[in-house]
Amino acid sequence: MLCPGCGSLRALHHLLHGHVIVAFRFNPVLVPLIPILLCWALVNWLRKTEGQQHKFAPSKSLFWVLLSLVLVFTVWRNIPGTLLATLPQ
């Protein structure tokens, strides 16, 4: 069984070398998630440098949407014969 993180290291390697499409083929969840996480970290850092006390936290609905997408991706990539089952390992 393949986890949602399978192929993440290879995807990250290809991203660092500028091969976005190849990285997406290895893990299509990681590639769009990285800019989201970077933006969240940047906003938190900017708020901290401005002296604001409250951290920027995503809403609970966004958390559940992302969790649902990861779960659907995990199930879909483990069904034989589907598009995601043919991703490189």
Secondary structure, DSSP 8 states (H G I E B T S, - for coil): ---TTTTHHHHHHHHHTT-HHHHHHH-TTHHHHHHHHHHHHHHHHHHHHTT--S-----HHHHHHHHHHHHHHHHHHTSTTSTGGGS--
